[in-house]
Amino acid sequence: MLNVLRQSFKEKPYLRWVLGLVAVSMVLYLGSFFVGDQGSAGQSNWVARVNGAEIPDWRFREIAQKIDDYYRNLFGEDYEQLKPQLQIRRQAIDALIEKEVVLQDARRIGLHSSAADLARQIRNHPSLQDAAGKFIGTEQYKRVLERNYPGGYAAFERILAEDLLESKWSSFVTQPVTVSDSELQQIFRRRTEKTAIDYVVVAADQDISAEVSEEELHRWYEEHVDEFTRQPGRNIRFVIVNREAQLDSIAVPAEEVRAYYDGNQAAYTHPEQVRARHILFRVDPAAASHEKQAARARAEQALERLRGGADFAAVAAELSEDTLSAARGGDLDFFERGQMVQAFEAAAFATPPGSLAPITETPHGFHVIEVTDQRPAGLTPLVELEQEILRLLRFRKVDSLVATEAERLHHEIGSADRLAEVAEREGLKIESAFFNETERVPGLGATPQFSASVNALQRGALSSPLPVGPGLALVVVDEVLPRKPAPFAEVRDRVSTAVLEARASAAAIAAARAANDRYSDLAALARALGREVQSSTDLAPGQPAPGTGGFSADLESALFGDGASVGDRGVAPVPAGAVVYRVTRRQPFDPQRFMTEKTALLNEALADRRALYRQAIVTHLKQRQTVEYNRVWLDALEG
């Protein structure tokens, strides 16, 4: 069968594309893996709205699957452990919102994808060519799409047209982006100019007075006032209709859980799975043969211990170099085919439950594997899903309750001057905070909708109910504050810290200069100060030496540029205090090589800068749009 498929792909290349469409269809069928719901229980089939334009749930599932596939290929067998941290579903919904924002702006400025643009894109698509490299034909194209793509060729062409429009918009808005010759030279220098040093760090831990007078604090504040500037923002008051406070009061009858399970069984159907645990002995695939033999020998010894009756979890905790699974006794939970690297998967599925597999080699090293359980393909029993479904249904019910209560309060309050009166009557706590784009309100976990709405509120205005982490907030803006220096009283502790840090730095520099004047040998200097001589690797401009605490403009000026050469020695301030250094190796700027590589470097720099410029514009546009989230979907994402 595999040989037949391979031959078919050679004779009819477009079949590869057909297979891709089938995969997409399966994504849509199994998409509820990501969200736990396909709208079959009477819920809206949109995940978010941008200025009223709905983003459908099937697009969300499609994008989520693509992101999932990308990370799965990137991380291999580590993927399942890393997956919760990647927030794939959040990435997917954010990407779709950004795309809709871009499309709306493109149409606003008069851009469009013409029929000719679309036809050209379809005709020239490499997956739609026959063996002779020609377009497979309109009839064949439509027939394939109607069979294999949700919504048929019309839906496919609509999405393709959107992609074309997005590309046109990106080209249009990034036209002003340029890269000057001096900027190119700076990029080239960072990549090619190198300096290595031997150095001694003199830490900023010298004996200094910790007493700072109020007069000195005020003087420092006035001399460095630009360092204590507060960004534009708003002083706000708000009350929260708390979701968690009401969650425990929500009852979900068992028959509702059963009805939801029965109505969404496609979401809970799984292929054949096994559960395994492993002990990993890491070794690089390119390692020498003796290193691989040593790793295999350690794996064989562990396997013998297990065959002799040793506890697997204990041995895994002791020996496994997969620290994430080792903390769980090596357990990897249930997985299906395609989720692990091929050799690991083959060994696990070929081993009966309760048995140890032979030592298995993968690109990660050598594995000792025990299969602990097995599930045939089928429907996950309700008993295993009951708590998950119960939580989802409770969140839906409480979400509706919170929304109704927040709307009632919004109507009761009516205007900002009645917030305190209604809050006291209802037993709600009024909280006050300063809010701007960089100083979010602690504990709110505010959504983009919250930020955009509060930034748009005028002084004395009352917001509509806004989604935040704990539930829904009603916000009043008491004061709109421009960018200005923060009051001294607000930043007094920061000023005190800055004064003491400056004292410590000055003391470290003085000690380093005195030692540099006294000792001609760097090793003798280090011994006298009770320090060690360190040797850096080749440093590039902007790259700090280890242990110096970060970037230092003074040190960079000394180590790079036309005047720097091997043997140079000196003292420079660094964030950790000061360094006494000696240049041991130097690779200067090569102007001839720069001219040779300049064109390729320009194209690369333009692409990078345009991507950053585009993202900045998208971020700005998003702040000006009205974005609504389907609360059922949002709760599923957060849950």
Residue pairs with C-beta under 8 A, 6 or more apart in sequence:
8 15
9 15
9 16
11 131
12 130
12 131
13 127
13 129
13 130
13 131
14 127
14 128
14 129
14 130
14 136
14 140
14 144
16 127
17 125
17 127
17 128
17 144
18 144
18 148
20 127
21 144
21 145
21 148
21 149
22 148
24 62
24 148
24 149
24 150
25 148
25 149
25 150
27 61
27 62
27 65
28 58
28 61
28 62
28 150
29 266
30 266
30 267
31 38
31 57
31 58
31 60
31 61
31 62
31 64
31 65
32 38
32 61
32 264
32 266
32 267
33 267
34 60
34 61
34 64
34 65
34 68
34 88
34 89
34 92
35 57
35 60
35 61
35 64
35 89
35 633
35 636
35 637
36 264
36 267
36 388
36 392
36 636
37 43
37 264
37 267
37 392
37 632
37 633
37 636
38 57
38 264
38 266
38 267
39 45
39 57
40 263
40 264
41 260
41 263
41 264
43 630
43 632
44 630
44 632
45 56
45 57
45 58
46 54
46 55
46 56
46 57
46 630
47 55
47 56
47 57
47 60
47 93
47 96
47 629
47 630
47 633
48 54
48 55
48 93
48 96
48 97
48 627
48 628
48 629
48 630
48 633
49 55
49 626
49 627
49 628
50 97
50 100
50 101
50 104
50 625
50 626
50 627
51 104
51 625
51 626
52 626
53 100
53 104
55 93
55 96
55 97
55 100
57 633
58 150
59 96
60 89
60 92
60 93
60 96
60 633
63 92
63 95
63 96
64 88
64 89
64 92
67 88
67 91
67 92
67 95
68 88
71 79
71 82
71 83
71 86
71 88
72 79
72 339
75 82
76 340
76 341
76 363
76 364
77 339
77 340
77 341
77 344
77 362
77 364
78 322
78 324
79 339
80 332
80 333
80 335
80 339
81 324
81 325
89 636
89 637
90 637
93 629
93 633
93 637
97 622
97 627
98 618
98 622
99 162
99 166
101 618
101 621
101 622
101 625
102 166
102 169
102 170
102 618
102 621
103 162
103 165
103 166
103 169
104 625
105 169
105 621
106 112
106 165
106 166
106 168
106 169
106 172
107 165
109 169
109 172
111 165
111 168
111 169
111 172
112 165
113 161
113 162
113 164
113 165
113 168
117 161
117 164
118 157
118 160
118 161
118 164
121 160
121 164
122 128
122 135
122 141
122 157
122 160
123 135
124 135
128 135
128 136
128 141
129 135
129 136
130 136
135 141
136 144
141 153
142 152
142 153
145 152
145 153
145 156
146 152
146 153
149 155
149 156
151 158
170 610
170 614
173 613
173 614
173 617
174 610
174 613
174 614
177 606
177 609
177 610
177 613
178 606
179 602
179 605
179 606
179 609
183 605
184 594
184 598
184 601
184 602
184 605
185 589
185 594
186 541
187 601
187 605
188 589
188 594
188 597
188 598
188 601
189 541
189 560
189 589
190 540
190 541
190 542
191 540
192 587
192 589
192 590
192 593
192 594
193 540
193 541
193 560
193 587
193 588
193 589
194 538
194 539
194 540
194 585
194 586
194 587
195 538
195 539
195 559
195 560
195 564
195 583
195 585
195 586
195 587
196 535
196 536
196 537
196 538
196 539
196 583
196 584
196 585
196 586
197 535
197 536
197 539
197 545
197 559
197 581
197 582
197 583
197 584
198 522
198 533
198 534
198 535
198 536
198 581
198 582
198 584
199 522
199 533
199 534
199 535
199 536
199 545
199 548
199 579
199 580
199 581
199 582
200 512
200 515
200 522
200 525
200 526
200 529
200 531
200 532
200 533
200 534
200 579
200 580
200 581
201 531
201 534
201 547
201 548
201 574
201 576
201 577
201 578
201 579
202 508
202 509
202 511
202 512
202 515
202 529
202 531
202 577
202 578
202 579
202 580
203 508
203 576
203 577
204 501
204 504
204 505
204 507
204 508
204 576
204 577
204 578
205 504
205 508
205 577
206 504
206 507
206 508
206 511
207 507
208 500
208 503
208 504
208 507
209 503
210 500
212 496
212 499
212 500
216 499
217 488
217 492
217 495
217 496
217 499
218 488
220 495
220 498
220 499
220 502
221 228
221 488
221 491
221 495
224 498
225 485
226 485
227 498
228 485
228 486
228 491
228 494
228 495
229 483
229 484
229 485
229 486
230 481
230 483
230 484
230 485
230 486
230 490
231 436
231 437
231 438
231 439
231 483
232 436
232 481
232 482
232 483
233 434
233 435
233 436
233 437
233 439
233 481
234 434
234 435
234 436
234 454
234 455
234 457
234 477
234 478
234 479
234 480
234 481
235 432
235 433
235 434
235 435
235 477
235 478
235 479
235 481
236 432
236 433
236 434
236 435
236 441
236 454
236 475
236 476
236 477
236 478
237 419
237 430
237 431
237 432
237 475
237 476
237 478
238 430
238 431
238 433
238 473
238 474
238 475
238 476
239 409
239 419
239 423
239 428
239 429
239 430
239 431
239 473
239 474
240 428
240 431
240 468
240 470
240 471
240 472
240 473
241 402
241 405
241 406
241 409
241 465
241 471
241 472
241 473
241 474
242 402
242 470
242 471
243 395
243 398
243 399
243 402
243 470
243 471
243 472
244 470
244 471
246 398
246 401
246 402
247 394
247 395
247 398
250 394
250 397
250 398
250 401
252 390
252 393
252 394
252 397
256 393
257 382
257 386
257 389
257 390
257 393
258 382
260 389
260 392
260 393
261 268
261 382
261 385
261 389
265 379
268 379
268 380
268 385
269 378
269 379
269 380
270 336
270 375
270 377
270 378
270 379
270 380
271 336
271 337
271 377
272 336
272 337
272 349
272 374
272 375
272 376
272 377
273 334
273 335
273 336
273 374
273 375
274 334
274 335
274 348
274 349
274 353
274 371
274 373
274 374
274 375
275 331
275 332
275 333
275 334
275 335
275 371
275 372
275 373
275 374
275 375
276 332
276 335
276 348
276 351
276 369
276 370
276 371
276 372
277 312
277 313
277 316
277 325
277 328
277 329
277 330
277 331
277 332
277 369
277 370
277 372
278 316
278 320
278 322
278 325
278 330
278 332
278 344
278 367
278 368
278 369
278 370
279 299
279 302
279 312
279 315
279 316
279 319
279 320
279 322
279 326
279 330
279 367
279 368
280 320
280 321
280 322
280 325
280 364
280 365
280 366
280 367
281 295
281 296
281 298
281 299
281 302
281 319
281 321
281 365
281 366
281 367
282 295
282 321
282 322
282 364
282 365
283 291
283 292
283 295
283 365
283 366
284 291
285 363
287 295
295 365
295 366
296 359
296 361
296 366
298 319
298 366
299 359
299 366
299 367
299 368
300 359
302 315
302 319
302 368
303 356
303 359
303 368
305 315
306 312
306 315
306 356
306 368
306 370
307 356
312 329
312 330
312 370
313 329
313 330
313 331
314 329
316 325
316 326
316 329
316 330
317 326
317 327
317 329
317 330
320 326
320 330
321 365
322 330
322 364
325 331
325 332
330 370
331 372
334 373
334 375
335 348
337 345
337 349
338 345
339 345
340 348
341 362
341 363
341 364
343 360
343 361
343 362
344 360
344 362
344 367
344 369
347 357
347 358
347 360
347 367
347 369
348 357
348 369
348 371
350 357
351 357
351 369
351 370
351 371
352 371
352 374
353 371
353 372
353 373
353 374
354 371
354 372
355 370
355 371
356 368
356 369
356 370
357 368
357 369
357 370
357 371
359 366
359 367
359 368
360 366
360 367
360 369
361 367
391 639
392 635
392 636
392 639
395 632
395 635
395 639
396 632
396 635
399 631
399 632
399 635
402 471
402 472
403 465
403 472
403 631
406 465
406 471
406 472
406 474
407 465
409 422
409 426
409 428
409 474
410 462
410 464
410 465
410 474
412 418
412 422
412 426
413 419
413 422
413 462
413 474
414 462
415 462
416 460
416 461
416 462
416 476
416 477
416 478
417 460
419 430
419 462
419 474
419 476
420 430
422 428
423 429
423 430
432 478
433 441
433 442
434 481
435 441
435 454
437 451
437 455
440 446
440 451
443 469
443 470
444 450
444 468
444 469
444 470
444 473
445 468
445 469
445 470
446 466
446 468
446 469
447 466
447 467
447 468
447 629
448 622
448 623
448 627
449 466
449 467
449 626
449 627
449 628
449 629
450 466
450 467
450 468
450 473
451 623
452 622
452 623
452 624
452 625
452 626
452 627
453 463
453 464
453 466
453 475
454 463
454 466
454 475
454 477
455 623
457 463
457 475
457 477
458 477
458 480
459 477
459 478
459 479
459 480
460 476
460 477
460 478
461 476
461 477
462 474
462 475
462 476
463 473
463 474
463 475
463 476
464 474
465 472
465 473
465 474
466 472
466 473
466 474
466 475
467 473
467 629
467 631
467 634
488 495
504 577
505 573
505 577
505 578
508 573
508 577
508 578
509 571
509 573
509 577
509 578
511 529
511 578
512 571
512 577
512 578
512 579
512 580
513 571
513 578
515 525
515 528
515 529
515 580
516 525
516 569
516 570
516 571
516 580
518 525
518 528
519 525
519 528
522 533
522 569
522 580
522 582
523 533
525 580
526 532
526 533
534 545
534 546
534 547
535 584
536 545
536 546
538 585
538 587
539 545
539 559
541 556
541 560
542 551
542 556
544 550
544 551
544 552
544 555
544 574
545 555
545 579
547 576
548 555
548 574
548 575
548 576
548 579
549 574
549 575
549 576
549 577
550 574
550 575
550 576
551 575
552 572
552 573
552 574
552 575
554 572
554 573
555 572
555 573
555 574
555 579
555 581
558 564
558 568
558 570
558 572
558 581
559 581
559 583
562 588
562 589
564 583
564 586
564 588
565 583
565 586
566 583
566 584
566 585
566 586
567 582
567 583
568 582
568 583
569 580
569 581
569 582
569 583
570 580
570 581
571 578
571 579
571 580
571 581
572 578
572 579
572 581
